[in-house]
Amino acid sequence: MQCEKCEAQVDPRLVSCPNCGAPVPQNIEGFENTMEFQQELRSIVVNHGPYGVIKQNRFVGLLNDYIPDYSKERRLLINMYRMGVLKLMLKEPNREISIMRAKSFMLGDAFLSENATEFVLACYTYMLGWPYESTLKVLPPDENGEEQPVEEAPKKRAASIDDMVFTPRNAFRYRLSSNIVIPDGFTKLEAFCFDKFGSLRTIQLPQSLLAIGEYAFSGCKRLRGLDLPESLRIIKQGAFSQCAKLVVVKIPKGVMEIEDSTFSFCTSLEVIEIPDTVSSIGAEAFSGCDKLRKLFLPESVKFIDINAFSYCPNLTIHCIENSYVHKYCLVNGLSVKLVTSSAEV
């Protein structure tokens, strides 16, 4: 395969060209024409500059001109553009976080399938000149027309959020239980699953879990024990609001956003660990957590709603000097302590 930028021969199994660092095109499972889209999208940027991308009507028109065929794929790219996926990617300076946020949005909010999500990411990242290797990458055939193995053993298909959903109907059988164990294999807890389960004290979540839906545990006033699995990537709005007995929460690395009211009025919450993959904290995310005294917010956090920490009278936020968090605290009059890492908290 020839690199489009420096014309060097590149192994298609690589993510980027070793000579110039340009991304290597790739096909996505179920989208055998991905490479063609990638190359044409890159041509739009090269020939028309940023204006060809940032103006919606201009971009849609150019996409129709450059790729008149494959209407299904073209509509998918246009719909995701109109839903703000490209803007979301460009807004975040950290590319890894940018890609994770875009993927989370498409899977969780736009309800795309995994391979459609990977197609959009592969196209947009290549257009922007960002190296990205999809979990659903399909190598082109070799000179003899035979498919090239990516590795000796085939890759296991990455789990999709909607593979196995735990619904409120599934939860109903546990209505009067104090201690609940959800079987392994479930990938998502649907919205309002355990809402107002007054007897619930502890719950063991499966290691397969990827997403917790809106208000899934809201109003569980006796919930004390909670270990979030490392597989978790999405915690939706209000998921743990008004869990009055919840004391300690460790958010796993990979979660990118703490949405509106996620932990609002968790009046016993004293310790919460936030990983360096989190980039935004929504409205009233920790409102009313009056026992929360200190919290380290990493440099990855680039947006905090003005009311995220309302009614937290004892809170001191620990952060890195001159970070977005530091400036947010100064502007909003929050108590702040400067540290070099979370180990100092």
N, C-alpha and C positions, 0 to 999 in steps of 0.2 A: 504494500500500500504506500502511496506517495503522499507526503505531507503537503498540504495546500499552500502553506506559508513559505517553507524553505525548499520544497521539492525533494527533500531527502526521502529515502526508502525507510518506512517505519513498520515495525511489527504490529499488526492489528490488535495483538493482545495487550499492548501498552495503553496507558491512559493519556500520555502526552508525548510529543516528539522529543527525543533526547537532545536534539540539536537546538531547537528554538523554543521548546516548551509549549507549542500550540497543541490544543486538544486533538486527540485521534477520533475520527468519526466512528460511530457504532450503530448497529441495528438493534432494535428492541424486540423482544419476543412478542409476536402478534402484530408487529409493525415493521415488515421487512423492507419498507422504503424509507426508514428513518434517516439513513445516510444521505439520501437525495434531499430530504427536507433540510437537514443540517447544512449541507453545502449551499443550497439556495438561500437559506436564511443568512448565512455568513456573507453571501454575495450582496444581499440587501445592505448590510452594514458597511461593507467595503465600498460599494458604489454610491450609496446615498448618505452615509454618515449617521450620526445619532438622530438626526431629524427623521430618518426613515423608520426609526423604531419608537421614538417617544411620542409621536403624534398618532393617535389611534386611527383616524381615517386614512392617513398616509400609509401606515403600516398594513392595514387591512387591504388597501388597494394594491400595494406592492406585493403582498402575499398572493393575491389573486393573479397578478401578472406573472410572477416568477414561478408559481406552482399552480397552473390551471387544472391539473389532474388531482386525483386523490382528495375528493371533496370532503370525505369523512374526517381525514386527518387535518385538513386545512380548517374545517369548522371547529375542531377540537382546540387547535392552537389559538384561533380567533376568540373562542368563548372564554378560554383561560386568560387571554390578554385582557378582555373586557371585564373579567372578574378581578383584575388587578394582580395577577400572579407575577408578571414581569416587573411591575412597579414594586411589588413586595421584595423581589430578589435584589433589585437595584438599591433599595432603601437601606439594606443591611450591609455594612462594610466588610464584615467577616463572611467570606464566601461559604464556608462550611455551614455556618448558622443560617445564612440566606437560603441555601438549598434545603436544609432541614425544615425551615419554616414554610417554604413553598410546598414541600412535599406534605407536610402536616395539614396545610390548608386544603390542598387538593383532595387528599384522602378523607379528611374529617369534615370539611365544610362544603366542598364541591361534590363530594360523594363519587369521585372517580375511582375506577378500578386501579389496581396496582400497575398493570402494564400501560394503561393510558397515562397515568401519572408519570411513569418513567419515560414514556415517549416525550411528553411535554418538557420534562426536565432535561432530557438528552438534547432536544432541539434548542431550547433557550440557552442552556449553558454553552453549547457549541457556538451559537450566534454571538454570545458575549465574549467568547474566547477563553472560557473557563474549563479546565480539565475536569471531567466527571466520569466515573465508571459506574454504570447502572448494574444493579443486582440481576437484571434481566437481559444483560448484554448477550447478543448472538453474534458469533464470529462469522465473517464471510467465508465462502468455500475457498480451498486452496487452488493451485493451478490445475489440478486434476479434477476439480469440481466436487471434491469431498469436503465435508464440514471439518473445520479445525477444532480439536478439543481445547477447551479453555484450561482444563486441568485433568489429571488422571481420573479423579472421581467426579461425577456430575454434581453440580451445586444443588443444594436443597432449595426449593422455591421459598422465597421470603414470605412470611406470614402476612396476610392482609387483615386489616382491622375488622372487616365484616365476615371473616372466615367462620367464626362461631360466636354468636351474640347471646349474652345472658340477659334475658328480658325480665320486666316486672312480673310476668307470669311465672317465670322460673323462680323468682325470689319469693313469691307469695307463700310457698311451703315453709319458708323460714321465718314467717311473720312473728312468731312468739319465741324464737330461739335467741339465746344469749351469745352463743359462740358459733360462728359459721365458717365452714370451709368450702370454698368454691372449687370444683374439680378442675384439674389441669386441662388445657385445651381451649378454654374460652379466651377469646381475643378482645372482647369489648363488653363493658357493662352498659346497658342501655340507660337512657335518661330516666330518672326517678325510680330506679330499681329498688333501693332500700329507703326511700324517702319516708321519714318519720317512723322508722322501725324503733319503737321505744324500748324494746328489750335488748337490742343489740349492744354487746359489750366489746367483743373482739371479732375480727374477720381475717381469714387467711386467703389472700388473693393468689391466683395461679401465676406461675412464672411465664405463662404464655400471653398474659394480658398486655394489650397495647393501648387501650383507651378506656377512660372512665367518663361516662356521659354526664350531661347537665343534671345537677341536683341529685346525683346518684345516692349520696349519703346525707343529704340535707336534713336537719332536724333529728338526727340520731343522737339524742341528748345523753345517752349513756356510753357511747362509743369511746373506748379508751385505747385499745390496742390496734395498731395499724402499721403493717410493713408493706410499703409499695414496692412491687417487683422491679428488677432492673430492666425488664423488657418494656416497661411503660413509657409511652411517648406523648400521650395527650390526656390532659385533665381539663374537662370542660367547665363552663361557668357554674358557680355555686355548688360544686361537687361535694364540699364538706362544710357548707355554711351551717351555722348554728349547731355544730357538734360541741356542746358545752363542756364535755369531759375530756376532749382530745388534748393531750399534753405535748407529745413529741411527734414530729413528722419529718421524714427524710425524703426529699423529692429526688428520684433517680436521675442520673446523667442521661440526657437525651430528650427530656421534657424541655420544650422551647418557650412555653408561654404559661404564665399564671393568669388565668382569665378573670373576668369580673366576679367579685363576691366568692371566690373559691374557698377562702377560709374566714369569711366574714362572721363576726360574733362567735368565734371559737374562744370563749372567754377564759378557758384554762390553758390555752396554747402558750407554752413557754419557750420551746426550742423548735426551730424549723431550719433545715439545711437546704440551701438553694444551689444547684450545680451551675457550672459555667457554660451550660448550653442554653439557659434561660435568657431571653432577650427582651421580654416585656412583661410588665405587671399591670393588670387591668384595674378598673374602677372598683373601689371598696374591697380589693382582694383580701386585705387583712383588717378591714374596718371592725372596730369593736373588740380587737384582741388585746384586752387591757392588761394581761399578764405577760405579754411579749415584751421582753426587756432589751434584748440585743439581737441583731440580725446582720449577718454579713451578706452583702450584695456584690457579686462579681462584676468585673469590667464588661462582661458580655451583655449586661442589662443596658439597653439603649432607649427604653421608654418606660415611664412610670406615670400612671394616672395621678392627677393632683389629689384625689381622695383615696388613694390606695391604702394609706395608713391612718385614716381618720379615726379618732377615738382610740388611739394607742398612746395614752399619756406617759407611759414609762419607757417608751422605745428609744433606743439609741442605735442608729444604723452605722455599721462598720463598713468601710469601703476604701478603695484606692484613691489616693490624692489625684485631683484633676480629672477623675473619671466622670462619666455622665451622672452616676449616682451621687457623687460628691457635689456636683453643681446643682442637682435637683434638691438635695438637702439644704443647701445654702439658700436657694431661691424660695423654698417653701418653709423655711424656719424649723427644720427638723434637727433634733440632736444628732450629731455625727461624730464619729471617731475614725481617724485615718489609720489604716493598717497596711501591711505589705502582702498579707495573705490571710485566708480564713483560719489558719492555725493560731493566729493571735487573738481570735474571738473567744 
